[in-house]
Amino acid sequence: MSKINDFLNEAGVFFLATVDGDKPKLRPLGAHMEMDSKEIFGVGDFKNVYKQMVANPFVEIVACKQDGHWMRYTGKAVFETDPKYAEAMLDGAPHLRNIYNDQTGNKMMCFHIEDATAVDIAVMGDGESLI
């Protein structure tokens, strides 16, 4: 997982693809961390992205680095039930506590990807597995 985490850290923003009915949906994200040997991501329980992943957990994450390498990380989103993941995510990005708190009622929902493939791809080269 460290290779995936390092890639995402270097890329900064990455994109999460979900399915809404029979249409693809893509959005930029930045909330992620490595914890318990898993790459953990966070989304809001009030957002369509969360509802889409509950309905169809198959997702893909794509990130691009300045050097032209890009990563495709594909698999099944599995939501974490232990609140320690959301707390750690919010500790790492305290500005998100303005969105996710008891007053707003919004909850950070954390997930990892199982049955995954992750490939680092050079612009004009073959991919290298990161898992």
Residue, then its C-alpha position, 0 to 999 in steps of 0.5 A: m500500500s505504501k507505493i499507492n500512498d506515495f503515488l497519491n501524495e505526489a499527485g496531490v489531487f486524484f479522481l474517483a470514478t463511480v457509476d450512477g445508474d448506467k452513467p459514469k461519474l468522475r470527481p476530484l478527491g484528495a482525502h486519503m491515508e495509509m492505515d492498518s496496511k490499507e489505503i483509506f479514502g474518505v467521502g461524505d455520507f450526504k454526497n451522491v458519491y457515497k450513495q453511488m458506491v453503496a449502490n455499486p461498490f466498483v470504483e476506479i481511482v486515477a492519479c497523474k504525477q508531474d513526471g507523466h506517470w499515471m496510476r489506475y487503482t481499480g476494485k471494490a469499495v468496502f466501507e470501514t465500520d470502525p470510527k477510528y478511520a474517520e477520526a484519523m482522516l479528520d485529524g490529518a485534514p482538520h479543515l474538514r471538521n468544518i464540514y464533518n461534525d455534530q452540528t452539520g450532521n455530516k459524517m465522513m465515510c471511509f473506505h478501502i479498495e479490495d480485490a484491487t489492481a493498481v498500475d503505475i503507467a508511464v506516458m509511453g511505457d508499459g504499466e508496473s503493478l503497485i500491489 
